């Protein structure tokens, strides 16, 4: 899919990758997951294209 600047929120992210928010945060901290974008003081999002690339990498590893 071609949507390099589409953002997804935490709720959409959890549905897409099936990980808990806590596990996603651990992976981010370890540099093993795309980093979140801070949109405001209490709002974050992820680039959908980066998350899809991360999923594609997992598929290639199997």
mmCIF file as Biopython writes it, N, C-alpha, C and O atoms, coordinates in Angstrom:
data_model
#
loop_
_atom_site.group_PDB
_atom_site.id
_atom_site.type_symbol
_atom_site.label_atom_id
_atom_site.label_alt_id
_atom_site.label_comp_id
_atom_site.label_asym_id
_atom_site.label_entity_id
_atom_site.label_seq_id
_atom_site.pdbx_PDB_ins_code
_atom_site.Cartn_x
_atom_site.Cartn_y
_atom_site.Cartn_z
_atom_site.occupancy
_atom_site.B_iso_or_equiv
_atom_site.auth_seq_id
_atom_site.auth_asym_id
_atom_site.pdbx_PDB_model_num
ATOM 1   N N  . UNK A ? 1  ? 0.838  -1.177  0.000  1.0 0.0 1  A 1 
ATOM 2   C CA . UNK A ? 1  ? 0.000  0.000   0.000  1.0 0.0 1  A 1 
ATOM 3   C C  . UNK A ? 1  ? 0.883  1.241   0.000  1.0 0.0 1  A 1 
ATOM 4   O O  . UNK A ? 1  ? 1.972  1.236   0.574  1.0 0.0 1  A 1 
ATOM 5   N N  . UNK A ? 2  ? 0.415  2.294   -0.639 1.0 0.0 2  A 1 
ATOM 6   C CA . UNK A ? 2  ? 1.207  3.496   -0.752 1.0 0.0 2  A 1 
ATOM 7   C C  . UNK A ? 2  ? 0.555  4.634   0.025  1.0 0.0 2  A 1 
ATOM 8   O O  . UNK A ? 2  ? -0.265 5.376   -0.516 1.0 0.0 2  A 1 
ATOM 9   N N  . UNK A ? 3  ? 0.919  4.765   1.281  1.0 0.0 3  A 1 
ATOM 10  C CA . UNK A ? 3  ? 0.407  5.842   2.134  1.0 0.0 3  A 1 
ATOM 11  C C  . UNK A ? 3  ? 1.489  6.209   3.143  1.0 0.0 3  A 1 
ATOM 12  O O  . UNK A ? 3  ? 1.328  5.982   4.342  1.0 0.0 3  A 1 
ATOM 13  N N  . UNK A ? 4  ? 2.601  6.781   2.653  1.0 0.0 4  A 1 
ATOM 14  C CA . UNK A ? 4  ? 3.772  7.005   3.493  1.0 0.0 4  A 1 
ATOM 15  C C  . UNK A ? 4  ? 3.560  7.977   4.646  1.0 0.0 4  A 1 
ATOM 16  O O  . UNK A ? 4  ? 4.335  7.956   5.602  1.0 0.0 4  A 1 
ATOM 17  N N  . UNK A ? 5  ? 2.544  8.824   4.592  1.0 0.0 5  A 1 
ATOM 18  C CA . UNK A ? 5  ? 2.368  9.802   5.661  1.0 0.0 5  A 1 
ATOM 19  C C  . UNK A ? 5  ? 1.093  9.583   6.457  1.0 0.0 5  A 1 
ATOM 20  O O  . UNK A ? 5  ? 0.675  10.466  7.206  1.0 0.0 5  A 1 
ATOM 21  N N  . UNK A ? 6  ? 0.479  8.441   6.310  1.0 0.0 6  A 1 
ATOM 22  C CA . UNK A ? 6  ? -0.726 8.154   7.075  1.0 0.0 6  A 1 
ATOM 23  C C  . UNK A ? 6  ? -0.330 7.755   8.493  1.0 0.0 6  A 1 
ATOM 24  O O  . UNK A ? 6  ? 0.559  6.927   8.694  1.0 0.0 6  A 1 
ATOM 25  N N  . UNK A ? 7  ? -1.000 8.353   9.465  1.0 0.0 7  A 1 
ATOM 26  C CA . UNK A ? 7  ? -0.701 8.075   10.867 1.0 0.0 7  A 1 
ATOM 27  C C  . UNK A ? 7  ? -1.763 7.175   11.468 1.0 0.0 7  A 1 
ATOM 28  O O  . UNK A ? 7  ? -2.930 7.223   11.079 1.0 0.0 7  A 1 
ATOM 29  N N  . UNK A ? 8  ? -1.344 6.353   12.422 1.0 0.0 8  A 1 
ATOM 30  C CA . UNK A ? 8  ? -2.292 5.537   13.172 1.0 0.0 8  A 1 
ATOM 31  C C  . UNK A ? 8  ? -2.068 5.789   14.663 1.0 0.0 8  A 1 
ATOM 32  O O  . UNK A ? 8  ? -0.946 6.028   15.109 1.0 0.0 8  A 1 
ATOM 33  N N  . UNK A ? 9  ? -3.145 5.730   15.406 1.0 0.0 9  A 1 
ATOM 34  C CA . UNK A ? 9  ? -3.032 5.937   16.854 1.0 0.0 9  A 1 
ATOM 35  C C  . UNK A ? 9  ? -2.773 4.608   17.555 1.0 0.0 9  A 1 
ATOM 36  O O  . UNK A ? 9  ? -2.712 3.555   16.919 1.0 0.0 9  A 1 
ATOM 37  N N  . UNK A ? 10 ? -2.624 4.675   18.858 1.0 0.0 10 A 1 
ATOM 38  C CA . UNK A ? 10 ? -2.272 3.482   19.640 1.0 0.0 10 A 1 
ATOM 39  C C  . UNK A ? 10 ? -3.335 2.392   19.512 1.0 0.0 10 A 1 
ATOM 40  O O  . UNK A ? 10 ? -3.008 1.208   19.433 1.0 0.0 10 A 1 
ATOM 41  N N  . UNK A ? 11 ? -4.597 2.789   19.493 1.0 0.0 11 A 1 
ATOM 42  C CA . UNK A ? 11 ? -5.689 1.816   19.385 1.0 0.0 11 A 1 
ATOM 43  C C  . UNK A ? 11 ? -5.599 1.044   18.069 1.0 0.0 11 A 1 
ATOM 44  O O  . UNK A ? 11 ? -5.753 -0.178  18.049 1.0 0.0 11 A 1 
ATOM 45  N N  . UNK A ? 12 ? -5.348 1.763   16.969 1.0 0.0 12 A 1 
ATOM 46  C CA . UNK A ? 12 ? -5.210 1.119   15.658 1.0 0.0 12 A 1 
ATOM 47  C C  . UNK A ? 12 ? -3.946 0.261   15.607 1.0 0.0 12 A 1 
ATOM 48  O O  . UNK A ? 12 ? -3.946 -0.824  15.026 1.0 0.0 12 A 1 
ATOM 49  N N  . UNK A ? 13 ? -2.872 0.755   16.220 1.0 0.0 13 A 1 
ATOM 50  C CA . UNK A ? 13 ? -1.609 0.026   16.229 1.0 0.0 13 A 1 
ATOM 51  C C  . UNK A ? 13 ? -1.751 -1.321  16.926 1.0 0.0 13 A 1 
ATOM 52  O O  . UNK A ? 13 ? -1.281 -2.341  16.422 1.0 0.0 13 A 1 
ATOM 53  N N  . UNK A ? 14 ? -2.398 -1.321  18.079 1.0 0.0 14 A 1 
ATOM 54  C CA . UNK A ? 14 ? -2.575 -2.562  18.846 1.0 0.0 14 A 1 
ATOM 55  C C  . UNK A ? 14 ? -3.398 -3.572  18.053 1.0 0.0 14 A 1 
ATOM 56  O O  . UNK A ? 14 ? -3.128 -4.771  18.113 1.0 0.0 14 A 1 
ATOM 57  N N  . UNK A ? 15 ? -4.402 -3.100  17.309 1.0 0.0 15 A 1 
ATOM 58  C CA . UNK A ? 15 ? -5.197 -4.001  16.461 1.0 0.0 15 A 1 
ATOM 59  C C  . UNK A ? 15 ? -4.346 -4.576  15.333 1.0 0.0 15 A 1 
ATOM 60  O O  . UNK A ? 15 ? -4.513 -5.733  14.948 1.0 0.0 15 A 1 
ATOM 61  N N  . UNK A ? 16 ? -3.436 -3.760  14.809 1.0 0.0 16 A 1 
ATOM 62  C CA . UNK A ? 16 ? -2.629 -4.166  13.664 1.0 0.0 16 A 1 
ATOM 63  C C  . UNK A ? 16 ? -1.540 -5.159  14.044 1.0 0.0 16 A 1 
ATOM 64  O O  . UNK A ? 16 ? -1.337 -6.138  13.325 1.0 0.0 16 A 1 
ATOM 65  N N  . UNK A ? 17 ? -0.834 -4.943  15.146 1.0 0.0 17 A 1 
ATOM 66  C CA . UNK A ? 17 ? 0.303  -5.796  15.485 1.0 0.0 17 A 1 
ATOM 67  C C  . UNK A ? 17 ? -0.001 -6.823  16.576 1.0 0.0 17 A 1 
ATOM 68  O O  . UNK A ? 17 ? 0.798  -7.730  16.805 1.0 0.0 17 A 1 
ATOM 69  N N  . UNK A ? 18 ? -1.134 -6.694  17.243 1.0 0.0 18 A 1 
ATOM 70  C CA . UNK A ? 18 ? -1.573 -7.669  18.266 1.0 0.0 18 A 1 
ATOM 71  C C  . UNK A ? 18 ? -0.628 -7.757  19.464 1.0 0.0 18 A 1 
ATOM 72  O O  . UNK A ? 18 ? -0.518 -8.811  20.091 1.0 0.0 18 A 1 
ATOM 73  N N  . UNK A ? 19 ? 0.056  -6.652  19.786 1.0 0.0 19 A 1 
ATOM 74  C CA . UNK A ? 19 ? 0.901  -6.563  20.981 1.0 0.0 19 A 1 
ATOM 75  C C  . UNK A ? 19 ? 0.259  -5.587  21.954 1.0 0.0 19 A 1 
ATOM 76  O O  . UNK A ? 19 ? -0.485 -4.693  21.553 1.0 0.0 19 A 1 
ATOM 77  N N  . UNK A ? 20 ? 0.551  -5.765  23.220 1.0 0.0 20 A 1 
ATOM 78  C CA . UNK A ? 20 ? 0.063  -4.813  24.226 1.0 0.0 20 A 1 
ATOM 79  C C  . UNK A ? 20 ? 0.827  -3.498  24.078 1.0 0.0 20 A 1 
ATOM 80  O O  . UNK A ? 20 ? 1.948  -3.485  23.569 1.0 0.0 20 A 1 
ATOM 81  N N  . UNK A ? 21 ? 0.228  -2.394  24.520 1.0 0.0 21 A 1 
ATOM 82  C CA . UNK A ? 21 ? 0.951  -1.114  24.482 1.0 0.0 21 A 1 
ATOM 83  C C  . UNK A ? 21 ? 2.274  -1.167  25.255 1.0 0.0 21 A 1 
ATOM 84  O O  . UNK A ? 21 ? 3.249  -0.530  24.858 1.0 0.0 21 A 1 
ATOM 85  N N  . UNK A ? 22 ? 2.308  -1.914  26.340 1.0 0.0 22 A 1 
ATOM 86  C CA . UNK A ? 22 ? 3.530  -2.027  27.137 1.0 0.0 22 A 1 
ATOM 87  C C  . UNK A ? 22 ? 4.632  -2.747  26.355 1.0 0.0 22 A 1 
ATOM 88  O O  . UNK A ? 22 ? 5.797  -2.350  26.407 1.0 0.0 22 A 1 
ATOM 89  N N  . UNK A ? 23 ? 4.263  -3.794  25.638 1.0 0.0 23 A 1 
ATOM 90  C CA . UNK A ? 23 ? 5.257  -4.535  24.854 1.0 0.0 23 A 1 
ATOM 91  C C  . UNK A ? 23 ? 5.762  -3.678  23.690 1.0 0.0 23 A 1 
ATOM 92  O O  . UNK A ? 23 ? 6.953  -3.693  23.377 1.0 0.0 23 A 1 
ATOM 93  N N  . UNK A ? 24 ? 4.874  -2.946  23.063 1.0 0.0 24 A 1 
ATOM 94  C CA . UNK A ? 24 ? 5.273  -2.041  21.982 1.0 0.0 24 A 1 
ATOM 95  C C  . UNK A ? 24 ? 6.275  -1.020  22.508 1.0 0.0 24 A 1 
ATOM 96  O O  . UNK A ? 24 ? 7.276  -0.739  21.851 1.0 0.0 24 A 1 
ATOM 97  N N  . UNK A ? 25 ? 6.014  -0.467  23.683 1.0 0.0 25 A 1 
ATOM 98  C CA . UNK A ? 25 ? 6.927  0.515   24.278 1.0 0.0 25 A 1 
ATOM 99  C C  . UNK A ? 25 ? 8.293  -0.110  24.552 1.0 0.0 25 A 1 
ATOM 100 O O  . UNK A ? 25 ? 9.322  0.531   24.336 1.0 0.0 25 A 1 
ATOM 101 N N  . UNK A ? 26 ? 8.311  -1.360  25.025 1.0 0.0 26 A 1 
ATOM 102 C CA . UNK A ? 26 ? 9.589  -2.043  25.275 1.0 0.0 26 A 1 
ATOM 103 C C  . UNK A ? 26 ? 10.361 -2.241  23.974 1.0 0.0 26 A 1 
ATOM 104 O O  . UNK A ? 26 ? 11.572 -2.021  23.928 1.0 0.0 26 A 1 
ATOM 105 N N  . UNK A ? 27 ? 9.661  -2.659  22.917 1.0 0.0 27 A 1 
ATOM 106 C CA . UNK A ? 27 ? 10.312 -2.850  21.624 1.0 0.0 27 A 1 
ATOM 107 C C  . UNK A ? 27 ? 10.857 -1.525  21.082 1.0 0.0 27 A 1 
ATOM 108 O O  . UNK A ? 27 ? 11.962 -1.479  20.542 1.0 0.0 27 A 1 
ATOM 109 N N  . UNK A ? 28 ? 10.083 -0.457  21.226 1.0 0.0 28 A 1 
ATOM 110 C CA . UNK A ? 28 ? 10.542 0.865   20.787 1.0 0.0 28 A 1 
ATOM 111 C C  . UNK A ? 28 ? 11.817 1.263   21.520 1.0 0.0 28 A 1 
ATOM 112 O O  . UNK A ? 28 ? 12.784 1.713   20.906 1.0 0.0 28 A 1 
ATOM 113 N N  . UNK A ? 29 ? 11.808 1.093   22.823 1.0 0.0 29 A 1 
ATOM 114 C CA . UNK A ? 29 ? 12.956 1.473   23.646 1.0 0.0 29 A 1 
ATOM 115 C C  . UNK A ? 29 ? 14.203 0.685   23.245 1.0 0.0 29 A 1 
ATOM 116 O O  . UNK A ? 29 ? 15.317 1.207   23.293 1.0 0.0 29 A 1 
ATOM 117 N N  . UNK A ? 30 ? 14.009 -0.572  22.850 1.0 0.0 30 A 1 
ATOM 118 C CA . UNK A ? 30 ? 15.123 -1.430  22.436 1.0 0.0 30 A 1 
ATOM 119 C C  . UNK A ? 30 ? 15.527 -1.185  20.976 1.0 0.0 30 A 1 
ATOM 120 O O  . UNK A ? 30 ? 16.475 -1.797  20.484 1.0 0.0 30 A 1 
ATOM 121 N N  . UNK A ? 31 ? 14.810 -0.291  20.285 1.0 0.0 31 A 1 
ATOM 122 C CA . UNK A ? 31 ? 15.130 -0.015  18.882 1.0 0.0 31 A 1 
ATOM 123 C C  . UNK A ? 31 ? 14.646 -1.088  17.926 1.0 0.0 31 A 1 
ATOM 124 O O  . UNK A ? 31 ? 15.150 -1.202  16.809 1.0 0.0 31 A 1 
ATOM 125 N N  . UNK A ? 32 ? 13.661 -1.882  18.362 1.0 0.0 32 A 1 
ATOM 126 C CA . UNK A ? 32 ? 13.167 -2.999  17.553 1.0 0.0 32 A 1 
ATOM 127 C C  . UNK A ? 32 ? 11.777 -2.758  16.987 1.0 0.0 32 A 1 
ATOM 128 O O  . UNK A ? 32 ? 11.142 -3.685  16.485 1.0 0.0 32 A 1 
ATOM 129 N N  . UNK A ? 33 ? 11.303 -1.527  17.064 1.0 0.0 33 A 1 
ATOM 130 C CA . UNK A ? 33 ? 9.974  -1.178  16.562 1.0 0.0 33 A 1 
ATOM 131 C C  . UNK A ? 33 ? 10.017 0.287   16.145 1.0 0.0 33 A 1 
ATOM 132 O O  . UNK A ? 33 ? 10.750 1.075   16.742 1.0 0.0 33 A 1 
ATOM 133 N N  . UNK A ? 34 ? 9.239  0.665   15.122 1.0 0.0 34 A 1 
ATOM 134 C CA . UNK A ? 34 ? 9.230  2.072   14.696 1.0 0.0 34 A 1 
ATOM 135 C C  . UNK A ? 34 ? 8.895  3.015   15.857 1.0 0.0 34 A 1 
ATOM 136 O O  . UNK A ? 34 ? 8.053  2.709   16.701 1.0 0.0 34 A 1 
ATOM 137 N N  . UNK A ? 35 ? 9.561  4.143   15.877 1.0 0.0 35 A 1 
ATOM 138 C CA . UNK A ? 35 ? 9.349  5.112   16.942 1.0 0.0 35 A 1 
ATOM 139 C C  . UNK A ? 35 ? 8.063  5.907   16.712 1.0 0.0 35 A 1 
ATOM 140 O O  . UNK A ? 35 ? 7.668  6.189   15.581 1.0 0.0 35 A 1 
ATOM 141 N N  . UNK A ? 36 ? 7.440  6.248   17.813 1.0 0.0 36 A 1 
ATOM 142 C CA . UNK A ? 36 ? 6.216  7.039   17.768 1.0 0.0 36 A 1 
ATOM 143 C C  . UNK A ? 36 ? 6.537  8.501   17.458 1.0 0.0 36 A 1 
ATOM 144 O O  . UNK A ? 36 ? 7.649  8.977   17.690 1.0 0.0 36 A 1 
ATOM 145 N N  . UNK A ? 37 ? 5.542  9.187   16.933 1.0 0.0 37 A 1 
ATOM 146 C CA . UNK A ? 37 ? 5.627  10.629  16.697 1.0 0.0 37 A 1 
ATOM 147 C C  . UNK A ? 37 ? 4.795  11.318  17.771 1.0 0.0 37 A 1 
ATOM 148 O O  . UNK A ? 37 ? 3.652  10.934  18.018 1.0 0.0 37 A 1 
ATOM 149 N N  . UNK A ? 38 ? 5.359  12.319  18.400 1.0 0.0 38 A 1 
ATOM 150 C CA . UNK A ? 38 ? 4.608  13.075  19.393 1.0 0.0 38 A 1 
ATOM 151 C C  . UNK A ? 38 ? 3.851  14.173  18.661 1.0 0.0 38 A 1 
ATOM 152 O O  . UNK A ? 38 ? 4.461  15.067  18.073 1.0 0.0 38 A 1 
ATOM 153 N N  . UNK A ? 39 ? 2.526  14.107  18.694 1.0 0.0 39 A 1 
ATOM 154 C CA . UNK A ? 39 ? 1.679  15.072  17.993 1.0 0.0 39 A 1 
ATOM 155 C C  . UNK A ? 39 ? 1.261  16.222  18.892 1.0 0.0 39 A 1 
ATOM 156 O O  . UNK A ? 39 ? 0.923  17.306  18.418 1.0 0.0 39 A 1 
ATOM 157 N N  . UNK A ? 40 ? 1.288  15.981  20.167 1.0 0.0 40 A 1 
ATOM 158 C CA . UNK A ? 40 ? 0.902  16.982  21.150 1.0 0.0 40 A 1 
ATOM 159 C C  . UNK A ? 40 ? 1.321  16.493  22.514 1.0 0.0 40 A 1 
ATOM 160 O O  . UNK A ? 40 ? 1.981  15.462  22.641 1.0 0.0 40 A 1 
ATOM 161 N N  . UNK A ? 41 ? 0.938  17.233  23.529 1.0 0.0 41 A 1 
ATOM 162 C CA . UNK A ? 41 ? 1.352  16.876  24.883 1.0 0.0 41 A 1 
ATOM 163 C C  . UNK A ? 41 ? 0.866  15.484  25.287 1.0 0.0 41 A 1 
ATOM 164 O O  . UNK A ? 41 ? 1.588  14.747  25.958 1.0 0.0 41 A 1 
ATOM 165 N N  . UNK A ? 42 ? -0.337 15.126  24.889 1.0 0.0 42 A 1 
ATOM 166 C CA . UNK A ? 42 ? -0.914 13.836  25.286 1.0 0.0 42 A 1 
ATOM 167 C C  . UNK A ? 42 ? -1.317 12.980  24.094 1.0 0.0 42 A 1 
ATOM 168 O O  . UNK A ? 42 ? -2.202 12.133  24.215 1.0 0.0 42 A 1 
ATOM 169 N N  . UNK A ? 43 ? -0.686 13.187  22.951 1.0 0.0 43 A 1 
ATOM 170 C CA . UNK A ? 43 ? -1.101 12.477  21.743 1.0 0.0 43 A 1 
ATOM 171 C C  . UNK A ? 43 ? 0.116  11.976  20.989 1.0 0.0 43 A 1 
ATOM 172 O O  . UNK A ? 43 ? 1.043  12.738  20.717 1.0 0.0 43 A 1 
ATOM 173 N N  . UNK A ? 44 ? 0.112  10.681  20.647 1.0 0.0 44 A 1 
ATOM 174 C CA . UNK A ? 44 ? 1.180  10.091  19.844 1.0 0.0 44 A 1 
ATOM 175 C C  . UNK A ? 44 ? 0.559  9.297   18.700 1.0 0.0 44 A 1 
ATOM 176 O O  . UNK A ? 44 ? -0.614 8.927   18.744 1.0 0.0 44 A 1 
ATOM 177 N N  . UNK A ? 45 ? 1.371  9.045   17.675 1.0 0.0 45 A 1 
ATOM 178 C CA . UNK A ? 45 ? 0.932  8.243   16.534 1.0 0.0 45 A 1 
ATOM 179 C C  . UNK A ? 45 ? 2.161  7.598   15.908 1.0 0.0 45 A 1 
ATOM 180 O O  . UNK A ? 45 ? 3.297  7.956   16.221 1.0 0.0 45 A 1 
ATOM 181 N N  . UNK A ? 46 ? 1.917  6.650   15.025 1.0 0.0 46 A 1 
ATOM 182 C CA . UNK A ? 46 ? 2.983  5.963   14.298 1.0 0.0 46 A 1 
ATOM 183 C C  . UNK A ? 46 ? 2.698  6.120   12.817 1.0 0.0 46 A 1 
ATOM 184 O O  . UNK A ? 46 ? 1.543  6.227   12.406 1.0 0.0 46 A 1 
ATOM 185 N N  . UNK A ? 47 ? 3.757  6.132   12.016 1.0 0.0 47 A 1 
ATOM 186 C CA . UNK A ? 47 ? 3.589  6.139   10.565 1.0 0.0 47 A 1 
ATOM 187 C C  . UNK A ? 47 ? 3.176  4.734   10.131 1.0 0.0 47 A 1 
ATOM 188 O O  . UNK A ? 47 ? 3.883  3.762   10.400 1.0 0.0 47 A 1 
ATOM 189 N N  . UNK A ? 48 ? 2.062  4.635   9.479  1.0 0.0 48 A 1 
ATOM 190 C CA . UNK A ? 48 ? 1.549  3.334   9.049  1.0 0.0 48 A 1 
ATOM 191 C C  . UNK A ? 48 ? 2.553  2.631   8.141  1.0 0.0 48 A 1 
ATOM 192 O O  . UNK A ? 48 ? 2.737  1.419   8.249  1.0 0.0 48 A 1 
ATOM 193 N N  . UNK A ? 49 ? 3.196  3.365   7.260  1.0 0.0 49 A 1 
ATOM 194 C CA . UNK A ? 49 ? 4.156  2.741   6.336  1.0 0.0 49 A 1 
ATOM 195 C C  . UNK A ? 49 ? 5.319  2.097   7.092  1.0 0.0 49 A 1 
ATOM 196 O O  . UNK A ? 49 ? 5.787  1.028   6.702  1.0 0.0 49 A 1 
ATOM 197 N N  . UNK A ? 50 ? 5.794  2.735   8.171  1.0 0.0 50 A 1 
ATOM 198 C CA . UNK A ? 50 ? 6.887  2.160   8.957  1.0 0.0 50 A 1 
ATOM 199 C C  . UNK A ? 50 ? 6.437  0.900   9.686  1.0 0.0 50 A 1 
ATOM 200 O O  . UNK A ? 50 ? 7.187  -0.072  9.777  1.0 0.0 50 A 1 
ATOM 201 N N  . UNK A ? 51 ? 5.218  0.920   10.201 1.0 0.0 51 A 1 
ATOM 202 C CA . UNK A ? 51 ? 4.695  -0.261  10.904 1.0 0.0 51 A 1 
ATOM 203 C C  . UNK A ? 51 ? 4.505  -1.407  9.915  1.0 0.0 51 A 1 
ATOM 204 O O  . UNK A ? 51 ? 4.819  -2.556  10.225 1.0 0.0 51 A 1 
ATOM 205 N N  . UNK A ? 52 ? 3.993  -1.097  8.727  1.0 0.0 52 A 1 
ATOM 206 C CA . UNK A ? 52 ? 3.822  -2.141  7.710  1.0 0.0 52 A 1 
ATOM 207 C C  . UNK A ? 52 ? 5.167  -2.701  7.265  1.0 0.0 52 A 1 
ATOM 208 O O  . UNK A ? 52 ? 5.286  -3.904  7.031  1.0 0.0 52 A 1 
ATOM 209 N N  . UNK A ? 53 ? 6.180  -1.849  7.146  1.0 0.0 53 A 1 
ATOM 210 C CA . UNK A ? 53 ? 7.529  -2.330  6.809  1.0 0.0 53 A 1 
ATOM 211 C C  . UNK A ? 53 ? 8.041  -3.267  7.897  1.0 0.0 53 A 1 
ATOM 212 O O  . UNK A ? 53 ? 8.656  -4.291  7.599  1.0 0.0 53 A 1 
ATOM 213 N N  . UNK A ? 54 ? 7.790  -2.919  9.154  1.0 0.0 54 A 1 
ATOM 214 C CA . UNK A ? 54 ? 8.210  -3.750  10.285 1.0 0.0 54 A 1 
ATOM 215 C C  . UNK A ? 54 ? 7.520  -5.121  10.207 1.0 0.0 54 A 1 
ATOM 216 O O  . UNK A ? 54 ? 8.153  -6.152  10.434 1.0 0.0 54 A 1 
ATOM 217 N N  . UNK A ? 55 ? 6.230  -5.126  9.889  1.0 0.0 55 A 1 
ATOM 218 C CA . UNK A ? 55 ? 5.494  -6.379  9.743  1.0 0.0 55 A 1 
ATOM 219 C C  . UNK A ? 55 ? 6.071  -7.195  8.577  1.0 0.0 55 A 1 
ATOM 220 O O  . UNK A ? 55 ? 6.249  -8.407  8.695  1.0 0.0 55 A 1 
ATOM 221 N N  . UNK A ? 56 ? 6.360  -6.535  7.466  1.0 0.0 56 A 1 
ATOM 222 C CA . UNK A ? 56 ? 6.943  -7.229  6.305  1.0 0.0 56 A 1 
ATOM 223 C C  . UNK A ? 56 ? 8.281  -7.876  6.640  1.0 0.0 56 A 1 
ATOM 224 O O  . UNK A ? 56 ? 8.584  -8.970  6.164  1.0 0.0 56 A 1 
ATOM 225 N N  . UNK A ? 57 ? 9.086  -7.193  7.465  1.0 0.0 57 A 1 
ATOM 226 C CA . UNK A ? 57 ? 10.365 -7.774  7.909  1.0 0.0 57 A 1 
ATOM 227 C C  . UNK A ? 57 ? 10.129 -9.064  8.694  1.0 0.0 57 A 1 
ATOM 228 O O  . UNK A ? 57 ? 10.867 -10.035 8.521  1.0 0.0 57 A 1 
ATOM 229 N N  . UNK A ? 58 ? 9.119  -9.084  9.548  1.0 0.0 58 A 1 
ATOM 230 C CA . UNK A ? 58 ? 8.806  -10.285 10.324 1.0 0.0 58 A 1 
ATOM 231 C C  . UNK A ? 58 ? 8.403  -11.414 9.378  1.0 0.0 58 A 1 
ATOM 232 O O  . UNK A ? 58 ? 8.783  -12.567 9.578  1.0 0.0 58 A 1 
ATOM 233 N N  . UNK A ? 59 ? 7.629  -11.071 8.346  1.0 0.0 59 A 1 
ATOM 234 C CA . UNK A ? 59 ? 7.195  -12.091 7.393  1.0 0.0 59 A 1 
ATOM 235 C C  . UNK A ? 59 ? 8.382  -12.691 6.633  1.0 0.0 59 A 1 
ATOM 236 O O  . UNK A ? 59 ? 8.420  -13.893 6.369  1.0 0.0 59 A 1 
ATOM 237 N N  . UNK A ? 60 ? 9.337  -11.846 6.290  1.0 0.0 60 A 1 
ATOM 238 C CA . UNK A ? 60 ? 10.516 -12.321 5.555  1.0 0.0 60 A 1 
ATOM 239 C C  . UNK A ? 60 ? 11.400 -13.219 6.428  1.0 0.0 60 A 1 
ATOM 240 O O  . UNK A ? 60 ? 12.135 -14.057 5.905  1.0 0.0 60 A 1 
ATOM 241 N N  . UNK A ? 61 ? 11.334 -13.052 7.734  1.0 0.0 61 A 1 
ATOM 242 C CA . UNK A ? 61 ? 12.167 -13.850 8.646  1.0 0.0 61 A 1 
ATOM 243 C C  . UNK A ? 61 ? 11.650 -15.264 8.847  1.0 0.0 61 A 1 
ATOM 244 O O  . UNK A ? 61 ? 12.395 -16.135 9.296  1.0 0.0 61 A 1 
ATOM 245 N N  . UNK A ? 62 ? 10.411 -15.501 8.528  1.0 0.0 62 A 1 
ATOM 246 C CA . UNK A ? 62 ? 9.867  -16.838 8.817  1.0 0.0 62 A 1 
ATOM 247 C C  . UNK A ? 62 ? 10.148 -17.850 7.775  1.0 0.0 62 A 1 
ATOM 248 O O  . UNK A ? 62 ? 9.742  -19.004 7.910  1.0 0.0 62 A 1 
#
